Amino acid sequence: MRLCVVGTGYVGLVAGAGFAEFGNTVTCADIDEAKIARLNRGEIPIYEPGLEKLVQRNAAEGRLVFTTDVTAAARDAEVIFLAVGTPMAEDGRADLSQMYSAGRMVAKGLNRFTVVVIKSTVPVGTSEEMTRVMSELTEMKFTVASNPEFLKEGDAVSDFMKPDRVILGTTHPKAAEVLRYLYAPFVRTNDRIHMMDPRSAELTKYASNAFLATRISFINEISNLCTSMGADVEMVRRGMGADPRIGPKFLFPGVGYGGSCFPKDVAALIHMGQQQDVPLDIVTATDRVNRRQKVLLVSQAMDYHGGDIEQKRFALWGLAFKPHTDDVREAPALVVVRRLLDAGATVRAFDPVAGPAFVRAFGSADGFELAQSPYDAVDGAHGLMLCTEWPEFRRPDFRRVAGLMADRAVFDGRNIWSPGMLASWGFTYYGVGRPVRRPEVGEADQESNTAS
């Protein structure tokens, strides 16, 4: 089929390359000239494992092309996907200005019956409003459907190529037929397509993300209770997750969620509830707990240093909101660094890929610098904070770390290290919802660097 994908961010670029991989001819359109120029040179503007090869292979074989002319790209397409940004506005609602702008450009190019599919996350009723907006600019017949994405950054290519479900929101028979045909190769072994009306499809996306965010905030709140009562949240979550009605996923305590989806989708859902005069108390609490959780590591550092961290230097490992991405939107590290600097401390941070993106988002600031390696970051530090559980951080050389640090204090924001092992090397260990482990007399002299 001939497809057009408007927007070349995470969703648009992955979708465009994924559809092309199954033999479709795909034009990815974006008004960002610099981004399109990079893509035409074979450069990928985002970090996403597996995406570069997928894009380059399909571009080389002529199935995937890039352009800044959105209207022309829409003219030849049988199906048009809108995958532009819907960022959070100041009041929490989703900003749809880019979405409607894309719809207007697309409308001007229609010259046959076309299925227009909203791939971005949008509030309930957007498909209907998009129909109205586009109808003002074209007399051609078209229909607007909803097809929300469920991609995890860091594993987006696999999620798209092997979806656990495909939500198609349309009541138009022809659109349903076309979209089922388009997605058939992706669900060949197990038909996981769910047909529904557009409003239900739009709400399914928000409800799904809010529920997952709620699980994270719930276990984080339980972790704080564990800290106060001397329990270990790692034991608690394993016991909970063993119940098949609960399961283990999204029950990992930490320093809060971030990224491009959970924060803005939770905020947008809260706003929709307010507009409809339907209180969403659980969702509101989820957001409140998450905001509070992001300051946990700084509170722990204050506790360790007796309430004063002025002129202390901290090493920070991990700046992206999660591993395997350079996305720092709403990342906990943004809050951690700001709180540390405001308290008079300095920060040396390392992330395998997200350093430049973090600097662009955070801006320049006295007292903050990027390190060249994890060990460069800890040199002379009065504490090591972990914000992102990159694989290379899971088993560092703690013998070397101990020798470099000015003060052996570790603040494990993802519970990936063994408290006993760190204590054996003379570290004071703070985790999330775990008892503080302090070195005992003689422990720092032990010669074992294996987890206890």
N, C-alpha and C positions, 0 to 999 in steps of 0.2 A: 504494500500500500504506500501511497505518497502521504507523508506526514510532515507537519510543521510543529516545532516545539519553540515556544516563545519564552526566553529566559535561559541563561546558561550558567546558573548556579548549581548547587548540589543536586537539586531535583531535576532541573531541565537537562543538564549535561548527562547525568546518569540515565535518565529516561531516553534521551535522544540516542545515545550510544547503544543502550540496551535494545531498543526497537530496531536499530540498524543491524545489530548482530543477528537478528532473526530474518534478515533479508529485505526489510522495508527500506524505502528511500526516504531519508530524513533530512530536513533543513532546520538547523537550529538558528534562531534569530535573536538578536539582542541589540539594544540601542547603544551599548557600551562599545565604542569603536576600538578602544585599546584591548579589551578582552577578546573581541572577535579577531583582531589582528594576531594576538598571541595564539589563539586556537588554530588559525590558518597557517601558522608557523609550526604547528605540532606541539605547542606548549600548553600545559594544563594549568589554569589559574588557581586551582584549589588542590589541596592534598587529600587524596582518597585512594587507598590501596586498590590496585587493579584497574583503575579508571584510565590511566594514561595509555596503557597498551590497548584497551578496548576502543578508545577514541581514535588512536593512531591507526589501528588496523582497519577500522571501518571507513575512516577518511581516505586512506590509501586505496581502498577498493571502490571508492566513489559512492558509497551508500550514505555517507554522512558529510554534509557541507555546512558552512557557517556564513552568515550574512548579517548586515545591519539593517537591511530593508525588510522590516516586518511585514509590511503590506504586500510586497511582491512574493514573499515566502508563503503567505497565506493564500495567494491566488491559485496556486497549483495543488494545494493540499486537499485530501479527502477528509482528514481528521486533523484538527489543530489543538494542541495542548498548551494551556496557559500555565506557566511555571515560574511566575515572577514573585518577587518578595512581597510579603504582607507583614511588615514589621509592626511592633507594638507602639501605639501612639501614647502620649503622655497620660491619658486617662485610662489606659489599659486596653482599649479596643484595638482591633486590627486595622491598620492603615491600608485601605484598598485603593489608594490613588494609582499605584503602579498597575494593579490588576485592571482597573477600568480604562486606563490609558492604553494598555495592551489590547483590550477588547475593541477599543475604537479603531486602532490601527488595523487590526484583523478585519473588522467589519468592512473597511474600505476596499479590501482585496477580494472579498467573496465574489465568485462568479458561477457558483453551482451550489446545490444543497451540500451543506458541510456540517459535520459534527464538531462542535467546539467544546472542549473538555477542560474544566478547571481542575488542574492538578495541585495547585497550591492549597494551603490550609486557609479556609475562608469562613466567616460567620454564616450561620443558618440564614438562608434566603438570598445569598449572593448569586446563585445561578439564575434566579428569577430577575434580580436587578440587572444582571449582566445582559439578559435577553432584552430588557427594556432599553438599556444603554446602546446596544448594538443595533437594535431595530430602528433607531433614529438616524442611522447612517447607511443603511442598506435596505434594498427591497428584495434581495435574494433570500431564499428560504434557508434556515439553519436551526439548529437546536443546541441548547447548552446543557451539558451533563456534568456531573461531579464524579471525580475519580481521585479521592485523596491519597496522598503518598504515605507509606509506612516504612521509610528508609532509616536505618541507623547509621549515623556518620561513623566512618571507620569500617563499615561492612555493607555499604550502600549498594555496591554492584551485586553482591550475592543476594541481598534482599530483593533487588529488582528482578534479577534473573530467575530466582526461585522464591516467589512470594508465598508467605503463609496464608494470605488471603488477598483478593482483589475486590475492592468495593466499587461498584458501578451504580451511580445514582442517576437514573433517567426513567421516564415513563413513555418515551418516544420509541415505538417498535423498531424503526429503522436504526436509530442510534444504538439500541440494545443489541441488535443483530451485528452491526459493524464492530462494536467494542468487544463483543464476545469473540468474534472472528479474530480480531487483532490480538487479544490476550490468550487465545487458545494454545499457542505453542509454549507459553509460560506455565500452564497448568495441565499439561497433557496427561501426566500420570495420576493426577488427583485434582479434579475440578473444584477449585476453591474460590470460584467467582460468586459474589453475593450481590444480587440485583435488588435495588430498592429505589425509593423516590429520592430526588436530589437533597431535600431538607434532611432526611434521615442520614444520608451519606455524609453530608457536611457535619452533622452533629456527632456521627460515629468517630470521626477523627479527633475532635475535641474531647469526647468522653474517654477515648482510649488513652490519650496522653495524660489527661488529668488523673485517671485511675492509676497509671504507672507512677506518676509523680507523687500521688498520695501514698503509695506503698513505700516509696523512698522516704518521705517525710515521716511516715508512721514509725519505721524502724529507727530513724534518727531520733525521734522523740523517745522511743523506748531506750535507745542507747544512753540518752541523758539520764533517764531514771536508773539505768544500770550503774552509771558512774556514781550516783548519789547513794545507791543501796549496796554497793560492793559486788554486784553481779557482773558477768561477762557477756556482753551482747553477742559475741561470736557463738557462744553456747546456746543462747536464747534463739538466735535466728536459725541455727541448724535444727533445733527442736521444733520450731514453728514450721520451717520449710519441709520437714519430713511428713507433715500432714498433706495428703494429696489435694485437699480442698484449698490449701494455701499455696504450696509449692515454694521453691527457693528463689525464684527470679525476682529481681528488683527488691530484695530484702538485704542488701549490703549497706551497712551504715557508712557514712562518710561526712564530707564537709559541704554537702548540698549538691543539688543538680544545677546544671546550666545548659548552655547550647542555644540553638536557634528555635527549638520547638517547645520544650516543657515550660519555660518561664512565660513566653508570650502566649502560649495556648491556654495555660491556666489563667492568666490575666484576662484574656479575651472571653473565656467561659464565664468568669466572674462578672465581667461587664455585661454579657448577654443576660445573665440571671438578673442583674440589677435593672436592665432595660425592660425585662418582662415581669419585674416585681416578684421574682422567685429566688428566695435566699438560697445560696449555695454555701452553706456553713462549712461543710467538710472541705470543699475546694479552697475556700478562703483560708481555712486553717492550714492547709497544705502549703500555700504560698507563704504564710506567716512563719511557719516552722522552718521552711527552707531559707528564708532571709536570715533568721536567727542562727541557723547552723553554720553559715558561711564565716562567722566570726569566731568559731570554736577554737581554732589553732592559736589565734592571738590571745584569747582568754587563757589557754593553757600555758602559753609562753609567759604571760603576766604572772600566773601562779608559780611557775618554776623560778622566775627571777624576782620574786617578792613584790610584785606589783609595779615594777619600774623596768622598762626595757629601753630607755633612752640611751643612745650611743651603743646599743648592742647591735651586732651584725647577725643576720639570719640568712641561711641558705634555703632556697625554695626550689624543690624539684617538681616540675610539671606545671605548665601554664595553660595548656588547652583544657577545655571543659571535660574532656575524656580522652583516652588513648587513641592513637591511630587517626588523628585529625589535627589540623592546624587552626581549628575554629576556637576562638576565645570568647565568643558572645556569651555574656552572663556567666563567665567562668568564675568559680570560687576564688581563684588566684587574684582576680581583679580586686575583690574585697579585701583579701588577706594583705596584699601589698599596700593598698591604701591605708588600712588600719595600722600596719607596722610603721609606715612612714609618718603618719599623723602622731604616733606615739614617740617619735624621735629615733626610731631604729633605722638601720640601713639593710638593704636586701640585695643579695646576689642570686640570680635565678638561672635555672637551666631547663630547657625543654628540647627534645630531639628535633622538633620541626616548628613549633609555634612561637618561638622567640620573636621574630620580626612582626608577626601578626599581633602579638601582645603589645609590643612597643607602639604600633600604630593605634591600637585601641586605647591604651593607657596614657600615651603621651610621654614626653620626657619629664623626668622628675629627679630632683636632687636626692641622692641616697639610694637610687635603684640602678642596677646595671645587669646586663646579661653575662653569664659565665660561658666559657668555652667548653666546659665539660662538667659532669656532676661533681667531680673531685675538685675542680677549680672553684665551684660554688661553695663548697664546705670549708675551704681553706680559711682558717681564722674565725670561723663562725661560732656564735654562742648558742646556736640551735639549728637543727635541720627540720624543715617542714616539708611534708609530702602532700601535694594537692592532686596529682594525676598519676595513676598507677600504670605508667608505661612499663612494658616487659623488662626493659633493661634496668629498671629501678628495683626489681623484685629481689635480686641476689647480688647486691653490690659488694665490694670488698670492704667490709666494715672494719677490718684491721687497719686499712689505709685511711678510712674516714676518721677513725678514732685518733689517729696520729696527726691529722690535719686540723681538727676542730679545737677551738679555744675552750669550749665548754661542751661536754658530752650530753647533750639533751636532744631527744628525737621526738617529733610530733607527727605521728603517723596518721594522716588524714584519711587513709583508705584501708587501714588494718591489714596491710600486706606483709608486715614483718613480725617476727617472733619476739615477744617481750623478754622471754627467758634468754634467748641468744644475745639480744642487745644488752641486757643487764650483765651478762657474763663478760662483756667487753667494757663495762664501766659506764654504760649509758643509762640515763634516766629515760624511761619509755612512757610516753603518753599516746594512747590510742583513742579510738572513738567508742565510748561505752565499755571500756575495759579498765580494770584496776591499774593505777599508776604503778609501774615496776621500777624500783630504784635499785642500784647496784648494792650488793651486800659486800661486806669486808672480804677481800680476797678474790672477788669475782673478776675484777678487771685483769687479774694476772693469769686467768685460765687460758690455755692454749688452743681451745676448740673454737672454731668459727662455724659450727654447724648449728642449725636450728634445734632448740630444745622442745 
